[in-house]
Amino acid sequence: MAQSAIFPAFVFLIVATVLWLVLIWRLFALLKVRAPEVYASLGQPHVILNNTASNNIAFLRFLLGGHYGNVADEGVRKLCVFLRVFFWGYLAWFLGLAAAVLIVPAPGI
């Protein structure tokens, strides 16, 4: 990745992070109303208030393990599928940006 492309890629990563947080907040709100048993099994997570390591691990296991297939609500399942794809895309983008920053020499070197 060229030096000039690193800043826009970093800005994209920041925007994607904000989008991730908004979508997670939406998912938690949907789970709380439409699948309260699943929401409780995840430790009643919240983006800010009840954001513990154990809740995060439980949520990632739920999302990445595909356990959302047991949720009856189709809207929740679709959002989970999207978030799962978004997570892997975000991770790939992050690792690619990190590699680009580490590989591209500083100006003047």
C-alpha beads as a LAMMPS data file, in Angstrom:
LAMMPS data file: protein, C-alpha beads

109 atoms
108 bonds

1 atom types
1 bond types

-500.0 500.0 xlo xhi
-500.0 500.0 ylo yhi
-500.0 500.0 zlo zhi

Masses

1 110.0

Atoms # bond

1 1 1 0.000 0.000 0.000
2 1 1 1.421 3.383 -0.967
3 1 1 2.222 5.938 1.733
4 1 1 -0.547 8.243 0.453
5 1 1 -3.177 5.502 0.769
6 1 1 -2.482 4.729 4.424
7 1 1 -4.312 7.751 5.849
8 1 1 -7.591 7.127 3.935
9 1 1 -7.374 3.443 4.879
10 1 1 -6.981 4.437 8.533
11 1 1 -9.964 6.819 8.301
12 1 1 -12.011 3.995 6.763
13 1 1 -11.031 1.801 9.726
14 1 1 -12.239 4.443 12.186
15 1 1 -15.573 4.791 10.355
16 1 1 -15.932 1.005 10.293
17 1 1 -15.298 0.888 14.048
18 1 1 -18.071 3.399 14.706
19 1 1 -20.395 1.446 12.405
20 1 1 -19.519 -1.797 14.244
21 1 1 -20.395 -0.221 17.603
22 1 1 -23.714 1.123 16.292
23 1 1 -24.641 -2.263 14.801
24 1 1 -23.667 -4.090 17.995
25 1 1 -25.773 -1.663 20.019
26 1 1 -28.687 -2.390 17.659
27 1 1 -28.163 -6.153 17.955
28 1 1 -28.093 -6.021 21.758
29 1 1 -31.315 -3.979 21.756
30 1 1 -32.984 -6.507 19.423
31 1 1 -31.807 -9.471 21.473
32 1 1 -33.079 -7.874 24.665
33 1 1 -36.593 -7.569 23.214
34 1 1 -36.891 -10.422 20.715
35 1 1 -34.673 -13.111 22.282
36 1 1 -34.377 -12.343 25.998
37 1 1 -33.115 -15.839 26.848
38 1 1 -30.199 -15.441 24.422
39 1 1 -29.549 -11.933 25.711
40 1 1 -29.409 -13.259 29.285
41 1 1 -27.116 -16.127 28.274
42 1 1 -24.661 -13.577 26.870
43 1 1 -24.551 -11.812 30.243
44 1 1 -26.935 -8.977 29.287
45 1 1 -24.220 -7.125 27.361
46 1 1 -24.249 -3.431 26.544
47 1 1 -21.878 -1.433 24.380
48 1 1 -20.821 0.779 27.303
49 1 1 -22.438 -0.104 30.641
50 1 1 -22.061 -3.880 30.927
51 1 1 -19.055 -4.334 28.675
52 1 1 -16.911 -6.943 30.398
53 1 1 -14.342 -9.363 29.008
54 1 1 -16.582 -12.352 29.796
55 1 1 -19.533 -10.738 27.987
56 1 1 -17.335 -9.935 24.983
57 1 1 -16.034 -13.499 24.804
58 1 1 -19.552 -14.907 25.130
59 1 1 -20.771 -12.574 22.389
60 1 1 -17.935 -13.423 20.007
61 1 1 -18.535 -17.142 20.574
62 1 1 -22.224 -16.578 19.856
63 1 1 -21.540 -14.556 16.703
64 1 1 -18.528 -16.326 15.224
65 1 1 -19.697 -19.775 16.282
66 1 1 -22.954 -19.331 14.372
67 1 1 -25.115 -19.920 17.454
68 1 1 -27.502 -17.216 16.264
69 1 1 -29.111 -19.849 14.019
70 1 1 -31.188 -20.904 17.030
71 1 1 -32.769 -17.449 17.359
72 1 1 -36.339 -17.445 16.053
73 1 1 -36.307 -13.824 14.845
74 1 1 -35.195 -13.532 11.222
75 1 1 -34.117 -9.888 11.601
76 1 1 -31.731 -10.815 14.391
77 1 1 -30.305 -13.688 12.364
78 1 1 -29.745 -11.467 9.310
79 1 1 -28.002 -8.837 11.416
80 1 1 -25.801 -11.543 12.960
81 1 1 -24.841 -12.880 9.538
82 1 1 -23.949 -9.371 8.408
83 1 1 -21.942 -8.714 11.582
84 1 1 -20.064 -11.971 11.171
85 1 1 -19.011 -11.041 7.622
86 1 1 -18.283 -7.481 8.774
87 1 1 -16.048 -8.809 11.587
88 1 1 -13.891 -10.903 9.260
89 1 1 -13.679 -8.086 6.703
90 1 1 -12.736 -5.611 9.413
91 1 1 -10.072 -7.950 10.773
92 1 1 -8.596 -8.442 7.294
93 1 1 -8.594 -4.668 6.691
94 1 1 -6.949 -4.041 10.078
95 1 1 -4.229 -6.637 9.501
96 1 1 -3.625 -5.339 5.972
97 1 1 -3.294 -1.783 7.244
98 1 1 -0.960 -2.891 10.031
99 1 1 1.196 -4.754 7.517
100 1 1 1.235 -1.742 5.193
101 1 1 2.340 0.560 7.985
102 1 1 5.097 -1.826 9.017
103 1 1 6.309 -2.502 5.477
104 1 1 6.153 0.978 3.912
105 1 1 9.339 2.906 4.727
106 1 1 9.078 6.347 6.305
107 1 1 9.569 9.294 3.921
108 1 1 13.220 10.194 3.469
109 1 1 14.559 6.747 4.260

Bonds

1 1 1 2
2 1 2 3
3 1 3 4
4 1 4 5
5 1 5 6
6 1 6 7
7 1 7 8
8 1 8 9
9 1 9 10
10 1 10 11
11 1 11 12
12 1 12 13
13 1 13 14
14 1 14 15
15 1 15 16
16 1 16 17
17 1 17 18
18 1 18 19
19 1 19 20
20 1 20 21
21 1 21 22
22 1 22 23
23 1 23 24
24 1 24 25
25 1 25 26
26 1 26 27
27 1 27 28
28 1 28 29
29 1 29 30
30 1 30 31
31 1 31 32
32 1 32 33
33 1 33 34
34 1 34 35
35 1 35 36
36 1 36 37
37 1 37 38
38 1 38 39
39 1 39 40
40 1 40 41
41 1 41 42
42 1 42 43
43 1 43 44
44 1 44 45
45 1 45 46
46 1 46 47
47 1 47 48
48 1 48 49
49 1 49 50
50 1 50 51
51 1 51 52
52 1 52 53
53 1 53 54
54 1 54 55
55 1 55 56
56 1 56 57
57 1 57 58
58 1 58 59
59 1 59 60
60 1 60 61
61 1 61 62
62 1 62 63
63 1 63 64
64 1 64 65
65 1 65 66
66 1 66 67
67 1 67 68
68 1 68 69
69 1 69 70
70 1 70 71
71 1 71 72
72 1 72 73
73 1 73 74
74 1 74 75
75 1 75 76
76 1 76 77
77 1 77 78
78 1 78 79
79 1 79 80
80 1 80 81
81 1 81 82
82 1 82 83
83 1 83 84
84 1 84 85
85 1 85 86
86 1 86 87
87 1 87 88
88 1 88 89
89 1 89 90
90 1 90 91
91 1 91 92
92 1 92 93
93 1 93 94
94 1 94 95
95 1 95 96
96 1 96 97
97 1 97 98
98 1 98 99
99 1 99 100
100 1 100 101
101 1 101 102
102 1 102 103
103 1 103 104
104 1 104 105
105 1 105 106
106 1 106 107
107 1 107 108
108 1 108 109
